[in-house]
Amino acid sequence: MTYKQLTLSEYKNLKEKLAKSISKGSEHNFSGFLDWFDDLSYLDDGNAIFIKATAKDHTLNWFPVFYSEKYLKEVRLLNGESEGEAKQAARALIDYAFSVVGNDAVFYFVPREVALNAQVCCYDIYFNRNTSDYIYAAQDFISLKGKKYHAKRNHISKFKSNYNWEFREYRADDYDEVLRLLDAWNENKKFGTLSRESAEYEKQFLKNWLENLEERELLSDVLIADGAIVGVTVGEISPNGVGVVIFEKANQEFEGVYSMLSNSFAKKRFSSLKYINRQEDMGLMGLRKSKLSYNPSDFSERYVLLKKETEVEARYKDSYYKKRFDINGEEFVFKRLDITFYETVRAFYIDGISKLKDPKFFMNYTDEELAAILDGGGFFVGAFKGEELVGTAAVDFDEGYGELLKNILSDGGFNDAKDYPVFELSGIFVKEDFRKMGLAGTLTAEVINIARLFAPNSYLCAVVQYDNIPSKNNLSKLGFKVSARKDYAPYLFDYLTLKL
């Protein structure tokens, strides 16, 4: 069987089968998601719908939507009372997906119920918070009842009292004014080159949507205040009945405009639905704060799944890194930390160092160093027990500092690394209650594996106080060897290296 091009007309023919999806995400919506990708195609093999596309020259495989009764039985077991049956069901679904697409496939948009029941011994599973969709209970979002929505009700009340307003369906003669609204919105933003390109791309999609609302089965309304269009929304209903907001822009000079716009659209278009999806926040803190302020009832978490030992390009493991580990009978989640965790990590180190018997055994980052490595200058991994950060380790890809380390190693008589890149292994720290159980070793070993993926054929260098024997012993078990020593009175440091 071969894949076919997934056009809008083909998509409409598949909607009944796609309605079997257990995801509340937007990944099966045509205009708001699928149509953004290149080379969009699908395969209907009689049991499931397989979708694939390309993005930046990389193939993306959607996890299949199963519709045959044979596999729907397995899907139903994912949410059953038996954990064992749920894991068996996940295995059956995953194995079937790989049997169709191939063992080297990487599946994106894997439902949470599948990902969390997948066997960690067989699969690598990655998660990206920044691309997870925000899900709201429709009636809560519309009614705004209760104390937690007090601010939203106030915003709407102010808008209604301050302006002569109207909320109505978009009309063709609104086209030019809506585009001017978008242009003005973009002019008020500070864009880098890529963001500016993305904004232009979005504008072209908006034009296409507005020109083909009926054909695309889209919903669009405008908010008018004092005779001018001050807000516009475009949405659609997913095949499995979730209302999805795919475009929303407003003139923020009008107080309360976004609260008024979002509530009015939901009330008019999604009142008969159970859930509303307002898509992801892309890691933008302002957008995250706004979406959280509406008190989401759930997140449609986006996972990536692949078989262990599969070769996958580093940038994809980077984006979705999240793994579970069982250490001495306790489960920990390791995930990559970015700049949004700056205050959390900083506080973690300050508190932890204050409790060390000998604080000099951990040389803390400066604020600038910590910000740089979290902001993409390295790969910083945090170990979590529940919601609590309990351990850290990182590899710093600062090439300038790597050259400094290489010189120190050479001055100390170690020349094996002179023709290779050198990067620092740093930030290894575990909370007091979780020491001596193997967490530090597991965390460090995982960061070493990540470094192998990103920087093969290079050296890692760990800088450790000469008399910090426990840390040197732990690194020795992972293959590190003392390669140089340097005196920074009153401290004496050993430089341990590992060839990747």
C-alpha positions in Angstrom: 0.0 0.0 0.0 1.2 3.5 -0.8 0.6 6.9 0.6 -1.7 9.3 -1.2 -1.6 13.1 -1.2 -3.8 14.5 1.6 -5.9 17.2 0.0 -8.8 19.0 1.5 -11.3 16.9 -0.3 -9.5 13.7 0.7 -9.4 15.0 4.3 -13.2 15.4 4.3 -13.6 11.8 3.3 -11.4 10.7 6.2 -13.1 12.8 8.9 -15.4 10.0 10.1 -12.4 7.7 10.7 -10.3 10.5 12.2 -13.1 11.1 14.6 -11.9 8.0 16.5 -8.9 9.8 17.7 -8.6 9.9 21.5 -6.5 13.1 21.4 -8.0 16.5 22.2 -5.2 18.1 20.3 -5.4 20.0 17.1 -3.0 17.7 15.1 -5.8 16.2 13.0 -7.3 19.6 12.0 -6.7 20.4 8.4 -6.6 24.2 8.2 -5.3 24.9 11.7 -2.5 22.2 11.6 -2.1 19.7 8.8 -2.1 22.3 6.0 1.0 24.1 7.5 3.2 21.2 6.5 4.8 20.2 3.2 4.3 17.0 1.3 1.2 16.1 3.3 0.1 12.5 2.6 -1.9 9.6 4.2 -2.3 5.9 4.2 -5.5 4.1 5.0 -4.7 0.4 5.6 -8.1 -0.8 6.8 -7.2 -0.5 10.5 -5.9 3.0 10.9 -5.1 6.3 9.2 -1.4 7.1 8.9 -0.4 10.7 8.1 3.0 12.0 7.2 4.5 15.2 6.1 7.8 17.1 5.9 9.1 20.0 8.0 12.5 21.5 7.4 13.4 18.5 5.2 12.6 16.1 7.9 9.8 13.5 7.7 7.1 13.6 10.4 4.9 10.6 11.1 1.7 11.2 13.0 0.9 8.3 15.4 -2.0 6.5 13.6 -5.6 7.0 14.4 -7.1 3.5 14.8 -10.7 3.0 13.6 -11.1 -0.8 13.1 -12.9 -2.6 15.9 -10.0 -4.9 16.3 -7.7 -2.1 17.4 -10.4 0.1 19.0 -10.7 -2.7 21.6 -7.0 -2.0 22.5 -7.6 1.8 22.5 -10.4 1.4 25.1 -8.1 -0.6 27.4 -5.7 2.3 27.6 -8.1 4.0 30.0 -9.2 0.9 31.7 -8.8 -0.1 35.4 -6.0 -2.6 34.7 -2.6 -1.1 34.4 -1.3 -4.3 33.0 -3.9 -4.4 30.2 -3.2 -0.7 29.4 0.5 -1.4 28.9 -0.3 -4.5 26.8 -2.7 -2.5 24.7 -0.1 0.3 24.2 2.4 -2.3 23.1 0.0 -3.8 20.6 -0.8 -0.3 19.1 2.8 0.8 19.0 4.0 -2.5 17.5 1.3 -2.3 14.8 2.3 1.3 13.9 6.0 0.3 13.5 5.0 -2.8 11.4 3.3 -0.5 8.9 5.7 2.5 8.8 9.0 0.7 9.6 11.2 0.2 12.7 13.2 3.4 12.0 10.1 5.5 12.1 9.8 8.4 14.6 6.2 9.0 15.7 5.0 12.4 16.6 1.8 13.6 18.2 1.6 10.3 20.2 -1.5 10.5 22.6 -0.6 10.7 26.3 -2.5 7.4 27.0 -0.2 5.6 24.6 3.1 7.3 25.6 2.7 6.9 29.3 1.9 3.2 29.0 4.7 2.5 26.6 7.4 0.2 28.0 10.5 2.3 28.8 12.7 -0.7 28.2 11.7 -0.8 24.5 11.0 2.8 23.5 12.4 6.3 24.0 9.7 8.8 24.7 10.1 12.6 24.5 7.8 15.4 25.5 7.7 19.1 24.7 5.7 21.3 27.1 6.0 24.2 24.6 4.0 22.4 21.9 1.3 21.0 24.1 -2.2 22.3 23.5 -4.3 24.0 26.2 -7.6 22.4 26.7 -10.6 24.1 28.5 -13.9 22.8 29.7 -16.2 24.6 27.3 -18.9 25.5 29.8 -16.4 26.9 32.3 -14.8 28.9 29.6 -18.1 30.3 28.4 -19.8 30.9 31.8 -16.7 32.2 33.6 -18.4 31.4 36.9 -16.5 31.5 40.2 -13.8 33.5 41.9 -11.0 32.3 39.6 -12.7 34.0 36.6 -13.4 37.3 38.5 -10.7 39.2 36.5 -12.0 37.9 33.1 -15.6 39.0 34.0 -14.3 42.4 35.0 -12.4 42.8 31.7 -15.6 41.9 29.7 -17.7 44.3 31.8 -15.3 47.2 31.2 -15.3 46.5 27.5 -19.1 46.4 27.3 -19.4 49.6 29.3 -16.6 51.6 27.6 -17.4 51.0 23.9 -20.3 50.8 21.5 -19.7 47.2 20.5 -21.0 44.4 18.2 -20.0 40.8 17.8 -21.0 39.2 14.5 -20.0 36.8 11.8 -17.2 37.7 9.5 -18.4 39.0 6.1 -16.5 39.2 2.8 -16.4 43.0 2.9 -14.5 42.8 6.3 -11.5 41.3 4.5 -9.4 44.5 4.0 -10.1 45.8 7.5 -9.2 42.5 9.1 -5.9 42.4 7.2 -5.1 46.0 8.3 -5.8 44.9 11.9 -3.3 42.1 11.5 -0.7 44.4 10.0 -1.1 46.9 12.8 -0.8 44.0 15.4 2.4 42.9 13.7 3.8 46.4 13.6 3.5 46.6 17.4 5.7 43.5 17.8 9.4 43.3 17.9 10.4 40.6 15.4 13.6 38.9 14.6 14.1 37.7 11.0 12.5 34.3 11.5 9.6 35.7 13.5 8.9 38.3 10.7 8.9 35.5 8.2 6.5 33.5 10.4 4.2 36.5 10.6 4.1 36.8 6.8 3.4 33.1 6.5 0.5 33.4 9.0 -0.9 36.3 7.0 -1.0 34.2 3.8 -2.8 31.5 5.7 -5.3 34.0 7.1 -6.0 35.2 3.6 -6.6 31.7 2.3 -8.9 30.9 5.3 -11.0 34.0 4.9 -11.4 33.5 1.2 -12.5 29.9 1.6 -14.3 29.7 4.9 -17.2 27.6 3.7 -15.1 25.1 1.7 -12.7 24.7 4.6 -15.6 24.4 7.1 -14.1 27.3 9.2 -15.9 29.6 11.6 -15.0 33.3 11.8 -16.3 36.3 13.7 -15.3 39.9 14.3 -15.6 42.1 17.3 -16.5 45.7 16.5 -16.0 48.7 18.9 -17.0 52.3 18.1 -17.4 51.4 14.4 -14.1 49.6 13.8 -13.1 46.0 13.8 -10.9 45.5 16.9 -10.7 41.7 17.0 -11.0 38.7 14.7 -11.1 34.9 15.4 -11.0 31.9 13.2 -11.8 28.4 14.5 -12.8 25.0 13.4 -14.2 21.8 15.0 -11.9 18.8 15.0 -13.1 15.5 13.6 -13.7 14.2 17.2 -15.7 17.2 18.3 -13.2 19.6 20.0 -13.6 23.3 19.2 -10.2 24.7 18.1 -9.2 28.3 18.0 -6.7 28.6 15.2 -6.4 32.4 14.8 -7.1 35.3 17.2 -5.9 38.8 17.0 -7.1 42.0 18.6 -6.3 45.7 19.1 -5.1 45.9 22.7 -5.7 49.6 22.9 -9.3 48.6 23.7 -9.4 47.5 27.3 -10.7 44.0 27.8 -10.7 43.2 24.1 -9.2 39.8 24.3 -11.4 38.6 27.1 -14.4 39.8 25.2 -13.3 38.3 21.9 -12.4 34.9 23.2 -15.5 34.5 25.4 -17.9 35.8 22.7 -16.5 33.4 20.1 -16.7 30.4 22.4 -20.2 31.3 23.5 -21.4 31.6 19.9 -19.5 28.7 18.2 -18.6 26.1 20.8 -21.5 26.2 23.3 -22.6 22.7 22.4 -19.1 21.1 22.7 -17.4 19.6 25.7 -13.9 21.0 25.1 -12.2 24.0 23.6 -8.6 23.8 22.4 -6.7 27.1 22.2 -3.4 25.5 21.0 0.1 25.8 22.3 2.1 28.7 23.8 5.4 27.9 21.9 7.3 28.6 25.1 6.5 32.3 25.0 6.0 33.4 28.6 3.5 36.1 27.9 1.3 33.7 25.9 1.7 31.0 28.5 0.6 33.4 31.3 -2.4 34.4 29.2 -3.5 30.8 28.4 -3.0 29.7 32.1 -5.1 32.6 33.2 -8.2 30.9 31.7 -7.6 27.9 34.0 -7.2 25.0 31.5 -8.8 21.8 32.5 -6.2 19.7 30.7 -3.3 19.7 28.3 -3.1 17.7 25.1 0.5 16.7 25.6 2.5 16.0 22.5 4.9 13.1 22.8 7.4 11.6 20.3 8.1 7.9 20.4 10.8 5.8 18.7 12.4 2.5 19.3 15.5 2.4 21.4 18.8 2.4 19.4 17.1 4.2 16.5 19.3 6.9 15.0 17.5 10.2 15.2 18.9 13.6 14.5 19.9 15.5 17.6 17.6 18.5 17.0 14.5 16.2 17.5 15.8 14.6 20.6 16.7 18.1 21.8 13.2 19.5 21.3 11.3 16.6 22.9 13.6 15.3 25.6 11.7 13.8 28.5 12.4 10.4 30.0 11.4 8.3 33.0 13.8 6.4 35.1 13.3 3.8 37.9 16.1 4.2 40.4 16.0 1.9 43.5 12.3 1.5 43.1 11.5 5.2 42.8 10.4 6.9 39.6 12.1 10.1 38.4 11.5 12.1 35.3 14.4 13.7 33.5 13.7 16.6 31.2 15.6 19.3 29.5 15.5 22.7 31.3 15.4 26.0 29.4 15.6 29.6 30.4 12.1 29.5 31.8 13.6 27.4 34.7 16.2 30.0 35.5 14.8 31.0 38.9 14.0 27.4 39.8 17.5 26.2 39.1 19.1 29.2 40.7 17.1 28.7 43.9 17.9 25.0 43.9 21.6 25.6 43.9 21.5 28.4 46.5 19.5 26.2 48.9 21.5 23.1 48.2 24.9 24.7 48.6 23.9 26.3 51.9 23.4 22.8 53.3 26.7 21.3 52.1 29.2 20.4 54.8 31.9 21.8 52.6 30.3 24.4 50.1 33.5 24.6 48.1 32.9 21.2 46.7 30.3 22.7 44.3 31.4 25.6 42.3 28.2 27.4 41.4 27.5 29.0 38.0 27.5 32.8 37.9 24.1 34.2 37.0 25.3 34.9 33.5 26.7 31.4 33.0 23.5 29.8 34.2 21.4 32.0 32.0 23.6 31.2 29.0 23.5 27.5 29.3 19.8 27.4 30.0 19.2 29.6 27.0 20.5 27.2 24.5 24.2 27.3 25.2 24.2 23.7 26.4 21.9 20.8 27.3 20.8 21.2 30.9 18.9 18.2 32.4 16.8 18.3 35.6 15.7 15.2 37.6 12.2 15.6 39.0 10.4 13.7 41.7 6.8 14.6 41.1 7.0 18.4 40.6 10.2 18.9 42.7 13.5 19.5 41.1 15.9 17.1 42.9 19.0 16.8 40.6 20.8 18.5 37.8 23.6 17.9 35.3 24.6 19.6 32.1 26.9 19.7 29.2 28.1 23.2 28.2 28.7 23.7 24.4 30.5 27.0 24.8 33.3 26.6 22.3 35.3 29.5 23.8 35.4 27.9 27.2 36.1 24.6 25.5 39.3 26.1 24.0 40.3 27.3 27.5 39.9 23.8 28.9 41.9 22.4 26.0 44.8 24.8 26.8 44.7 23.9 30.5 44.7 20.2 29.6 47.7 20.8 27.3 49.6 22.8 29.9 49.1 19.9 32.3 50.6 17.5 29.8 47.4 16.0 28.3 47.6 16.4 24.5 45.1 13.7 23.4 42.3 16.3 23.1 44.3 18.9 21.1 42.7 17.9 17.8 39.1 17.5 19.2 36.4 19.8 20.5 36.3 19.9 24.3 33.1 20.6 26.2 32.5 20.9 30.0 30.4 18.5 32.0 29.0 20.7 34.8 26.2 21.4 37.2 26.1 17.9 38.8 24.1 18.3 42.0 21.6 16.2 43.8 19.3 17.3 46.7 20.4 15.9 50.1 17.5 13.5 50.5 18.2 11.8 47.2 21.9 11.1 47.5 23.5 7.7 47.8 20.8 6.0 45.7 22.4 6.2 42.3 20.5 9.3 41.0 23.7 11.4 40.4 25.3 8.5 38.5 22.2 7.9 36.4 21.7 11.6 35.7 25.3 12.1 34.7 25.4 9.0 32.5 22.3 10.3 30.7 23.9 13.7 30.0 27.0 11.9 28.7 24.8 9.9 26.3 23.2 13.2 25.2 26.6 14.7 24.6 27.5 11.7 22.4 24.5 12.5 20.3 25.2 16.2 20.0 29.0 16.1 19.9 30.4 12.8 18.8 34.1 12.4 18.5 34.8 15.1 21.1 36.0 15.2 24.7 34.0 16.0 27.9 35.9 17.6 30.7 34.7 17.8 34.3 36.4 20.2 36.7 36.4 18.9 40.3 38.0 20.0 43.5 41.1 17.9 44.2 39.9 16.6 47.5 36.3 16.0 46.4 36.9 12.2 46.4 33.2 11.1 46.1 32.6 13.1 42.9 35.9 11.9 41.3 35.0 8.3 42.2 31.6 8.6 40.6 33.1 10.1 37.4 35.7 7.4 37.3 33.0 4.8 37.3 31.6 6.5 34.1 35.0 6.3 32.4 36.6 9.7 33.3 40.3 9.9 34.0 42.3 12.7 35.7 44.1 14.3 32.9 45.5 17.6 34.4 45.6 19.5 37.7 45.7 23.3 38.2 46.3 25.3 41.3 43.9 28.3 41.8 44.9 29.1 45.4 43.3 28.4 47.7 41.7 25.8 45.5 43.3 22.9 43.6 41.3 21.5 40.7 41.5 18.2 38.8 40.5 18.1 35.2 38.9 14.8 34.3 38.3 13.8 30.7 36.2 11.3 28.7 36.5 10.7 25.0 33.0 10.5 23.3 
